[in-house]
């Protein structure tokens, strides 16, 4: 059962991560790929985040996941800048 705080943080993270990941795709050579964050789950202590992503076209999914994995630290840094006033510690992805 998610608390109200977890739901609020998940909603904020979903919007921010969608924007961050779209910028990441636009800066790479994947301009024709559509990515959306469909769901975000936050752990009870707000230290971990699980992100569910939808990618179209599906044949680009593997390369997009590799791009996200290699740029994980920059995604976390960008996320930290956007939510620094709402959480004490930036959750790991």
PAGU-957919 format. One record per atom (N, C-alpha, C, CB): residue in one letter; x, z, y; atom name; residue number from 1. Coordinates in steps of 0.05 Angstrom, whole numbers, padded with zeros to 5 digits. Glycine has a CB too. Example, Ala and Ser with C-alpha at 12.3 -4.5 7.8 and 13.67 -1.06 7.14 Angstrom:
BEGIN
NODE  rest  c1  c3  c2  atom  nr
NODE  a  00264  00156  -00114  N  1
NODE  a  00246  00156  -00090  CA  1
NODE  a  00264  00156  -00066  C  1
NODE  a  00226  00181  -00089  CB  1
NODE  s  00257  00142  -00045  N  2
NODE  s  00273  00143  -00021  CA  2
NODE  s  00258  00157  00001  C  2
NODE  s  00282  00114  -00012  CB  2
***
This chain:
BEGIN
NODE  rest  c1  c3  c2  atom  nr
NODE  x  00017  00000  -00024  N  1
NODE  x  00000  00000  00000  CA  1
NODE  x  00018  00000  00025  C  1
NODE  x  -00019  00024  00000  CB  1
NODE  x  00013  -00019  00042  N  2
NODE  x  00029  -00022  00066  CA  2
NODE  x  00017  -00004  00088  C  2
NODE  x  00030  -00051  00076  CB  2
NODE  x  00035  00008  00103  N  3
NODE  x  00026  00024  00126  CA  3
NODE  x  00020  00006  00150  C  3
NODE  x  00047  00046  00133  CB  3
NODE  x  00008  00017  00170  N  4
NODE  x  00002  00002  00194  CA  4
NODE  x  00028  -00007  00207  C  4
NODE  x  -00015  00019  00214  CB  4
NODE  x  00048  00010  00207  N  5
NODE  x  00074  00003  00219  CA  5
NODE  x  00086  -00021  00205  C  5
NODE  x  00093  00028  00219  CB  5
NODE  x  00086  -00020  00178  N  6
NODE  x  00097  -00043  00163  CA  6
NODE  x  00082  -00069  00169  C  6
NODE  x  00095  -00037  00133  CB  6
NODE  x  00056  -00068  00172  N  7
NODE  x  00041  -00092  00178  CA  7
NODE  x  00047  -00102  00206  C  7
NODE  x  00011  -00086  00176  CB  7
NODE  x  00051  -00084  00225  N  8
NODE  x  00057  -00093  00252  CA  8
NODE  x  00085  -00106  00253  C  8
NODE  x  00056  -00069  00272  CB  8
NODE  x  00104  -00093  00240  N  9
NODE  x  00131  -00104  00240  CA  9
NODE  x  00132  -00131  00225  C  9
NODE  x  00151  -00085  00226  CB  9
NODE  x  00117  -00133  00203  N  10
NODE  x  00115  -00158  00188  CA  10
NODE  x  00103  -00180  00205  C  10
NODE  x  00099  -00154  00163  CB  10
NODE  x  00083  -00174  00221  N  11
NODE  x  00071  -00195  00238  CA  11
NODE  x  00090  -00204  00260  C  11
NODE  x  00046  -00184  00251  CB  11
NODE  x  00105  -00186  00272  N  12
NODE  x  00124  -00193  00292  CA  12
NODE  x  00147  -00210  00280  C  12
NODE  x  00136  -00168  00306  CB  12
NODE  x  00156  -00201  00257  N  13
NODE  x  00178  -00215  00243  CA  13
NODE  x  00169  -00243  00234  C  13
NODE  x  00188  -00200  00219  CB  13
NODE  x  00144  -00246  00226  N  14
NODE  x  00135  -00272  00217  CA  14
NODE  x  00136  -00292  00240  C  14
NODE  x  00106  -00270  00206  CB  14
NODE  x  00127  -00284  00263  N  15
NODE  x  00127  -00302  00286  CA  15
NODE  x  00156  -00308  00295  C  15
NODE  x  00112  -00290  00310  CB  15
NODE  x  00172  -00288  00297  N  16
NODE  x  00200  -00291  00306  CA  16
NODE  x  00216  -00308  00286  C  16
NODE  x  00213  -00264  00310  CB  16
NODE  x  00213  -00303  00260  N  17
NODE  x  00228  -00317  00240  CA  17
NODE  x  00220  -00346  00238  C  17
NODE  x  00225  -00304  00212  CB  17
NODE  x  00195  -00352  00243  N  18
NODE  x  00186  -00380  00243  CA  18
NODE  x  00200  -00395  00266  C  18
NODE  x  00155  -00382  00247  CB  18
NODE  x  00202  -00383  00289  N  19
NODE  x  00215  -00395  00312  CA  19
NODE  x  00245  -00399  00306  C  19
NODE  x  00211  -00378  00337  CB  19
NODE  x  00258  -00378  00295  N  20
NODE  x  00287  -00379  00289  CA  20
NODE  x  00293  -00400  00269  C  20
NODE  x  00297  -00351  00280  CB  20
NODE  x  00278  -00401  00247  N  21
NODE  x  00283  -00420  00226  CA  21
NODE  x  00278  -00449  00235  C  21
NODE  x  00267  -00414  00201  CB  21
NODE  x  00258  -00453  00252  N  22
NODE  x  00252  -00480  00263  CA  22
NODE  x  00276  -00489  00280  C  22
NODE  x  00226  -00480  00279  CB  22
NODE  x  00287  -00471  00296  N  23
NODE  x  00310  -00478  00312  CA  23
NODE  x  00334  -00485  00295  C  23
NODE  x  00317  -00455  00332  CB  23
NODE  x  00337  -00470  00273  N  24
NODE  x  00359  -00475  00254  CA  24
NODE  x  00356  -00503  00241  C  24
NODE  x  00360  -00454  00232  CB  24
NODE  x  00332  -00510  00234  N  25
NODE  x  00328  -00537  00222  CA  25
NODE  x  00332  -00559  00243  C  25
NODE  x  00299  -00539  00210  CB  25
NODE  x  00323  -00554  00267  N  26
NODE  x  00327  -00574  00288  CA  26
NODE  x  00356  -00579  00295  C  26
NODE  x  00311  -00567  00313  CB  26
NODE  x  00372  -00557  00294  N  27
NODE  x  00400  -00560  00300  CA  27
NODE  x  00416  -00573  00278  C  27
NODE  x  00412  -00533  00306  CB  27
NODE  x  00405  -00572  00254  N  28
NODE  x  00418  -00586  00232  CA  28
NODE  x  00406  -00615  00230  C  28
NODE  x  00414  -00571  00204  CB  28
NODE  x  00412  -00629  00209  N  29
NODE  x  00402  -00656  00206  CA  29
NODE  x  00375  -00658  00193  C  29
NODE  x  00422  -00672  00190  CB  29
NODE  x  00360  -00636  00192  N  30
NODE  x  00335  -00634  00179  CA  30
NODE  x  00311  -00635  00198  C  30
NODE  x  00334  -00609  00161  CB  30
NODE  x  00311  -00653  00217  N  31
NODE  x  00290  -00655  00237  CA  31
NODE  x  00263  -00662  00226  C  31
NODE  x  00298  -00674  00258  CB  31
NODE  x  00262  -00677  00204  N  32
NODE  x  00237  -00685  00193  CA  32
NODE  x  00225  -00665  00173  C  32
NODE  x  00241  -00712  00178  CB  32
NODE  x  00238  -00643  00169  N  33
NODE  x  00228  -00622  00150  CA  33
NODE  x  00211  -00602  00166  C  33
NODE  x  00251  -00608  00136  CB  33
NODE  x  00188  -00595  00153  N  34
NODE  x  00170  -00576  00165  CA  34
NODE  x  00173  -00550  00149  C  34
NODE  x  00140  -00586  00164  CB  34
NODE  x  00177  -00528  00163  N  35
NODE  x  00181  -00502  00151  CA  35
NODE  x  00162  -00482  00164  C  35
NODE  x  00210  -00492  00153  CB  35
NODE  x  00149  -00466  00148  N  36
NODE  x  00132  -00445  00159  CA  36
NODE  x  00136  -00419  00142  C  36
NODE  x  00102  -00453  00159  CB  36
NODE  x  00136  -00397  00156  N  37
NODE  x  00138  -00371  00142  CA  37
NODE  x  00110  -00363  00136  C  37
NODE  x  00153  -00350  00160  CB  37
NODE  x  00103  -00362  00110  N  38
NODE  x  00076  -00357  00102  CA  38
NODE  x  00070  -00327  00099  C  38
NODE  x  00070  -00370  00075  CB  38
NODE  x  00090  -00311  00092  N  39
NODE  x  00085  -00283  00088  CA  39
NODE  x  00111  -00268  00092  C  39
NODE  x  00072  -00276  00061  CB  39
NODE  x  00110  -00244  00102  N  40
NODE  x  00133  -00226  00105  CA  40
NODE  x  00125  -00199  00094  C  40
NODE  x  00142  -00224  00135  CB  40
NODE  x  00142  -00188  00076  N  41
NODE  x  00138  -00162  00066  CA  41
NODE  x  00161  -00144  00075  C  41
NODE  x  00136  -00162  00034  CB  41
NODE  x  00154  -00121  00085  N  42
NODE  x  00174  -00102  00095  CA  42
NODE  x  00174  -00078  00077  C  42
NODE  x  00168  -00094  00125  CB  42
NODE  x  00198  -00068  00070  N  43
NODE  x  00200  -00044  00053  CA  43
NODE  x  00190  -00019  00068  C  43
NODE  x  00229  -00039  00044  CB  43
NODE  x  00185  00002  00054  N  44
NODE  x  00173  00026  00066  CA  44
NODE  x  00192  00039  00087  C  44
NODE  x  00166  00046  00045  CB  44
NODE  x  00218  00037  00083  N  45
NODE  x  00236  00048  00102  CA  45
NODE  x  00245  00028  00124  C  45
NODE  x  00261  00059  00088  CB  45
NODE  x  00233  00004  00124  N  46
NODE  x  00238  -00017  00143  CA  46
NODE  x  00267  -00027  00143  C  46
NODE  x  00231  -00008  00171  CB  46
NODE  x  00280  -00025  00120  N  47
NODE  x  00308  -00034  00118  CA  47
NODE  x  00311  -00061  00104  C  47
NODE  x  00324  -00013  00104  CB  47
NODE  x  00291  -00070  00090  N  48
NODE  x  00292  -00095  00076  CA  48
NODE  x  00267  -00112  00083  C  48
NODE  x  00293  -00090  00045  CB  48
NODE  x  00272  -00138  00084  N  49
NODE  x  00250  -00157  00089  CA  49
NODE  x  00250  -00179  00068  C  49
NODE  x  00252  -00168  00118  CB  49
NODE  x  00228  -00185  00057  N  50
NODE  x  00225  -00207  00039  CA  50
NODE  x  00208  -00228  00053  C  50
NODE  x  00213  -00198  00011  CB  50
NODE  x  00219  -00252  00054  N  51
NODE  x  00206  -00274  00069  CA  51
NODE  x  00197  -00295  00049  C  51
NODE  x  00225  -00286  00090  CB  51
NODE  x  00172  -00304  00052  N  52
NODE  x  00161  -00326  00036  CA  52
NODE  x  00158  -00350  00055  C  52
NODE  x  00133  -00318  00024  CB  52
NODE  x  00170  -00372  00046  N  53
NODE  x  00172  -00396  00062  CA  53
NODE  x  00159  -00420  00049  C  53
NODE  x  00202  -00402  00069  CB  53
NODE  x  00145  -00436  00064  N  54
NODE  x  00134  -00461  00055  CA  54
NODE  x  00149  -00484  00068  C  54
NODE  x  00103  -00462  00061  CB  54
NODE  x  00157  -00503  00051  N  55
NODE  x  00174  -00525  00061  CA  55
NODE  x  00160  -00552  00053  C  55
NODE  x  00203  -00524  00050  CB  55
NODE  x  00159  -00570  00073  N  56
NODE  x  00149  -00597  00067  CA  56
NODE  x  00168  -00617  00079  C  56
NODE  x  00120  -00601  00079  CB  56
NODE  x  00176  -00637  00066  N  57
NODE  x  00171  -00646  00038  CA  57
NODE  x  00186  -00628  00018  C  57
NODE  x  00178  -00675  00034  CB  57
NODE  x  00174  -00625  -00005  N  58
NODE  x  00184  -00607  -00025  CA  58
NODE  x  00212  -00615  -00036  C  58
NODE  x  00165  -00605  -00048  CB  58
NODE  x  00219  -00641  -00034  N  59
NODE  x  00245  -00649  -00045  CA  59
NODE  x  00268  -00639  -00027  C  59
NODE  x  00246  -00679  -00047  CB  59
NODE  x  00262  -00630  -00003  N  60
NODE  x  00282  -00619  00015  CA  60
NODE  x  00286  -00589  00012  C  60
NODE  x  00275  -00625  00044  CB  60
NODE  x  00270  -00576  -00005  N  61
NODE  x  00269  -00547  -00008  CA  61
NODE  x  00296  -00535  -00015  C  61
NODE  x  00249  -00539  -00028  CB  61
NODE  x  00310  -00547  -00034  N  62
NODE  x  00335  -00536  -00043  CA  62
NODE  x  00356  -00536  -00021  C  62
NODE  x  00346  -00551  -00067  CB  62
NODE  x  00358  -00558  -00006  N  63
NODE  x  00377  -00560  00015  CA  63
NODE  x  00370  -00541  00039  C  63
NODE  x  00379  -00589  00026  CB  63
NODE  x  00344  -00537  00044  N  64
NODE  x  00336  -00519  00065  CA  64
NODE  x  00343  -00490  00057  C  64
NODE  x  00306  -00522  00070  CB  64
NODE  x  00338  -00483  00032  N  65
NODE  x  00345  -00456  00023  CA  65
NODE  x  00375  -00451  00024  C  65
NODE  x  00335  -00451  -00006  CB  65
NODE  x  00391  -00471  00018  N  66
NODE  x  00420  -00468  00021  CA  66
NODE  x  00428  -00465  00050  C  66
NODE  x  00434  -00493  00008  CB  66
NODE  x  00415  -00480  00067  N  67
NODE  x  00420  -00478  00096  CA  67
NODE  x  00414  -00450  00106  C  67
NODE  x  00405  -00498  00112  CB  67
NODE  x  00391  -00439  00098  N  68
NODE  x  00384  -00412  00106  CA  68
NODE  x  00403  -00391  00095  C  68
NODE  x  00355  -00405  00096  CB  68
NODE  x  00411  -00395  00070  N  69
NODE  x  00429  -00376  00057  CA  69
NODE  x  00457  -00376  00071  C  69
NODE  x  00433  -00382  00027  CB  69
NODE  x  00467  -00399  00078  N  70
NODE  x  00493  -00400  00091  CA  70
NODE  x  00492  -00389  00120  C  70
NODE  x  00503  -00429  00091  CB  70
NODE  x  00469  -00391  00133  N  71
NODE  x  00466  -00381  00160  CA  71
NODE  x  00451  -00355  00162  C  71
NODE  x  00452  -00402  00177  CB  71
NODE  x  00451  -00340  00140  N  72
NODE  x  00436  -00315  00139  CA  72
NODE  x  00445  -00295  00161  C  72
NODE  x  00440  -00302  00112  CB  72
NODE  x  00471  -00293  00166  N  73
NODE  x  00480  -00274  00186  CA  73
NODE  x  00471  -00282  00214  C  73
NODE  x  00510  -00272  00185  CB  73
NODE  x  00471  -00308  00220  N  74
NODE  x  00462  -00316  00247  CA  74
NODE  x  00432  -00313  00250  C  74
NODE  x  00470  -00346  00252  CB  74
NODE  x  00417  -00317  00228  N  75
NODE  x  00388  -00312  00229  CA  75
NODE  x  00382  -00282  00234  C  75
NODE  x  00375  -00321  00202  CB  75
NODE  x  00397  -00265  00220  N  76
NODE  x  00394  -00236  00224  CA  76
NODE  x  00402  -00228  00253  C  76
NODE  x  00411  -00220  00204  CB  76
NODE  x  00423  -00240  00263  N  77
NODE  x  00431  -00234  00290  CA  77
NODE  x  00410  -00242  00310  C  77
NODE  x  00458  -00248  00297  CB  77
NODE  x  00399  -00266  00307  N  78
NODE  x  00378  -00276  00325  CA  78
NODE  x  00353  -00258  00323  C  78
NODE  x  00371  -00305  00318  CB  78
NODE  x  00347  -00250  00298  N  79
NODE  x  00324  -00233  00294  CA  79
NODE  x  00328  -00206  00307  C  79
NODE  x  00319  -00229  00263  CB  79
NODE  x  00353  -00196  00306  N  80
NODE  x  00359  -00170  00319  CA  80
NODE  x  00356  -00171  00349  C  80
NODE  x  00387  -00162  00312  CB  80
NODE  x  00364  -00193  00361  N  81
NODE  x  00361  -00196  00390  CA  81
NODE  x  00331  -00196  00398  C  81
NODE  x  00374  -00223  00399  CB  81
NODE  x  00314  -00208  00382  N  82
NODE  x  00286  -00210  00389  CA  82
NODE  x  00271  -00184  00384  C  82
NODE  x  00273  -00232  00373  CB  82
NODE  x  00279  -00168  00364  N  83
NODE  x  00263  -00144  00357  CA  83
NODE  x  00278  -00118  00362  C  83
NODE  x  00255  -00145  00328  CB  83
NODE  x  00299  -00119  00378  N  84
NODE  x  00316  -00095  00382  CA  84
NODE  x  00301  -00072  00395  C  84
NODE  x  00340  -00102  00398  CB  84
NODE  x  00280  -00077  00410  N  85
NODE  x  00266  -00055  00423  CA  85
NODE  x  00243  -00043  00405  C  85
NODE  x  00254  -00065  00449  CB  85
NODE  x  00239  -00056  00382  N  86
NODE  x  00216  -00047  00365  CA  86
NODE  x  00225  -00032  00340  C  86
NODE  x  00200  -00070  00358  CB  86
NODE  x  00249  -00036  00331  N  87
NODE  x  00259  -00022  00307  CA  87
NODE  x  00286  -00009  00313  C  87
NODE  x  00261  -00041  00283  CB  87
NODE  x  00292  00011  00298  N  88
NODE  x  00318  00025  00302  CA  88
NODE  x  00340  00010  00288  C  88
NODE  x  00316  00053  00291  CB  88
NODE  x  00336  00002  00263  N  89
NODE  x  00356  -00014  00249  CA  89
NODE  x  00344  -00042  00242  C  89
NODE  x  00365  00000  00222  CB  89
NODE  x  00361  -00062  00244  N  90
NODE  x  00352  -00089  00238  CA  90
NODE  x  00351  -00092  00208  C  90
NODE  x  00371  -00110  00251  CB  90
NODE  x  00329  -00100  00196  N  91
NODE  x  00327  -00102  00167  CA  91
NODE  x  00343  -00125  00156  C  91
NODE  x  00297  -00105  00159  CB  91
NODE  x  00353  -00122  00131  N  92
NODE  x  00367  -00144  00118  CA  92
NODE  x  00347  -00162  00105  C  92
NODE  x  00386  -00133  00098  CB  92
NODE  x  00354  -00188  00104  N  93
NODE  x  00336  -00208  00094  CA  93
NODE  x  00341  -00213  00064  C  93
NODE  x  00340  -00235  00109  CB  93
***
